[in-house]
Amino acid sequence: MGTRSGYEYDAIIIGTGIGGLVAGAYLAKAGARVMLYEHHSQPGGYFTSFTRQGFTFDGGIQACEDCGMLFSVLRQIGVLDRVELKKTRFGLATPDHFAVLDSLESVQAFYRELIKVYPDQAAGINRIVEDVGNFCRVMEAYCQLPNPMFGPLRQAMATYPGWRKKYKGDLKHSKEFVEYMKIPLDVYLQKRLTNPDLILFIKQMMYAGAPASFTLSFYYFVMDYYHPRGGFQSISNALADFITEKGGKIQYKTLVEEIVLENGRAAGVRLKTGEIIRAPYIISNSDARRTFLKMLPPEATPETYRWRLAETPVSDSVITVFLGVDIPAEEIKTRDCKHIYYLPDYKGVDVLKSLDDEDAYTRAPVEICIPSLEDPSMAPPGKTAIVLQSLAYMNYANNWRTENGKRTEKYKALKEKVSNQLIANAEKLIPGLSGKILFKTVGTPYTNERYTLNSEGATAGWTYNPTKAMNTGWEGMKGFKTPVKNLYLVGHWTMSPGGAPAGFMSGRIVSSLVKWRLRMRI
């Protein structure tokens, strides 16, 4: 696949999140000359890890669902043998109940427990239990669908009849599943329940405004979670190494400031240094707003498109507390669950509606992630690495007490206060936690934005709310297309709900499209 005259590369990829790495790896494997530019010092985006004082932490994503893609993509590219993926257990906990989510029945049992707290809501809860079962089975069917995109066509055709037979009964709920993908969870819950505390309790377990059927079927994902030995950086490094082994290039600490256009087509990039590098195809794994509102001139895209980019809400961010503690992993009793979602009470809190309440996180759910329970290499002997996460927003507490985006002493004090509130909640499951901390650092939405360049520290692209998001439903299947010729998007901004699967899927689709166009010399 020869590089065209006048171009240094066949394709330039902006960003090395999982979407950019997947696209780059597929293209490099096909013989394309690819260049990836990354503003950070290492690849990965939210697929990243870091080590401090002997403790290794995942900086973004804490577990990844296979969803019929993770293993298939790594296997197709040829790096599956370079990473060690282990299935991880997920638990849901309240002050008086701990549920290990290892089967659909265990998920439904957790919801039935709510009848003890809200007996007058039994009818609605039982209907939700029924929907959880139906929607989880539909999601499983979709994820197990033989897909020629991630395997040989002949194999997909051969296994399709068996798939159809296995899931025929479950697929009868597909129509209802699709309809409820258009409805936010809180709207769905208001049709089933009358108690506002119970509605809030259930709603707080997912991103704001998430589709009803997606939320209720998300339990299938958590039962399909995997974690790589050594942290998620191992996946990113494996892909980055593969790209360079195949002749591709990755340049770190390099910011792309402009996408260069020629006759209305993307034809290169201008770096912060002023250097212009040319390629016939540009793939942006960067933030969608930054791509179109900062790296392109206004006349390059329709005004209505730019308006939607500016006005569409983004997905939730998180506050993350990284702890290295002087507690042996075997002394932490979580029933072998590496992930525990702890809900402090049965009333819930909507942080998005409590932006002025600096004590909101005393009542907020916290996800407790303990990677060294399964992977001792992530902590010194006799110690444990723990990550606490809770949904967060950039405009919380007057923009986290920043001043014009600058971090102040008040910002640091608020960060400390909120992190201690989350530690206090986690301590209800890990007694003595606060007194055993050897290392601590905290990330806010501002931290996420600084390291990943995602607007407002968004962790999954656009809002999950189907009534407000871009690239929802079937529109999301073509979210990689842009109004600019020869410019494509990959990553979680291509579809809503976003996340790791969006990165795998868009990276695969765009690499195939660019590879075909290079061969056809279009």
DATACOR-V386932 format. One record per run of one state. SS is the DSSP state (alpha for helix, beta for strand, coil for the rest). FROM is the first residue (numbers start at 1). LEN is the number of residues. If there is no record, write none. Layout:
# DATACOR-V386932
{{SS & FROM & LEN} {SS & FROM & LEN}}
This chain:
# DATACOR-V386932
{{coil & 1 & 8} {beta & 9 & 6} {coil & 15 & 2} {beta & 17 & 1} {alpha & 18 & 12} {coil & 30 & 4} {beta & 34 & 4} {coil & 38 & 6} {beta & 44 & 1} {coil & 45 & 4} {beta & 49 & 4} {coil & 53 & 2} {beta & 55 & 4} {coil & 59 & 5} {beta & 64 & 2} {coil & 66 & 4} {alpha & 70 & 8} {coil & 78 & 2} {alpha & 80 & 3} {coil & 83 & 2} {beta & 85 & 3} {coil & 88 & 2} {beta & 90 & 5} {coil & 95 & 2} {beta & 97 & 4} {coil & 101 & 3} {alpha & 104 & 14} {coil & 118 & 1} {alpha & 119 & 25} {coil & 144 & 4} {alpha & 148 & 3} {coil & 151 & 2} {alpha & 153 & 19} {coil & 172 & 2} {alpha & 174 & 7} {coil & 181 & 3} {beta & 184 & 1} {alpha & 185 & 8} {coil & 193 & 3} {alpha & 196 & 8} {coil & 204 & 6} {beta & 210 & 2} {alpha & 212 & 11} {coil & 223 & 2} {beta & 225 & 4} {coil & 229 & 4} {alpha & 233 & 13} {coil & 246 & 3} {beta & 249 & 3} {coil & 252 & 4} {beta & 256 & 7} {coil & 263 & 2} {beta & 265 & 7} {coil & 272 & 4} {beta & 276 & 9} {coil & 285 & 3} {alpha & 288 & 7} {coil & 295 & 3} {alpha & 298 & 3} {coil & 301 & 2} {alpha & 303 & 9} {coil & 312 & 2} {beta & 314 & 1} {coil & 315 & 2} {beta & 317 & 9} {coil & 326 & 3} {alpha & 329 & 3} {coil & 332 & 7} {beta & 339 & 4} {coil & 343 & 8} {alpha & 351 & 3} {coil & 354 & 6} {alpha & 360 & 3} {coil & 363 & 3} {beta & 366 & 4} {coil & 370 & 1} {alpha & 371 & 3} {coil & 374 & 2} {alpha & 376 & 3} {coil & 379 & 5} {beta & 384 & 9} {coil & 393 & 4} {alpha & 397 & 4} {coil & 401 & 2} {beta & 403 & 1} {coil & 404 & 2} {beta & 406 & 1} {coil & 407 & 2} {alpha & 409 & 18} {coil & 427 & 6} {alpha & 433 & 4} {beta & 437 & 7} {coil & 444 & 1} {alpha & 445 & 8} {coil & 453 & 2} {alpha & 455 & 3} {coil & 458 & 4} {beta & 462 & 1} {coil & 463 & 2} {beta & 465 & 1} {coil & 466 & 6} {beta & 472 & 1} {alpha & 473 & 6} {coil & 479 & 6} {beta & 485 & 1} {coil & 486 & 1} {beta & 487 & 3} {coil & 490 & 2} {alpha & 492 & 3} {coil & 495 & 1} {beta & 496 & 1} {coil & 497 & 3} {alpha & 500 & 21} {coil & 521 & 2}}
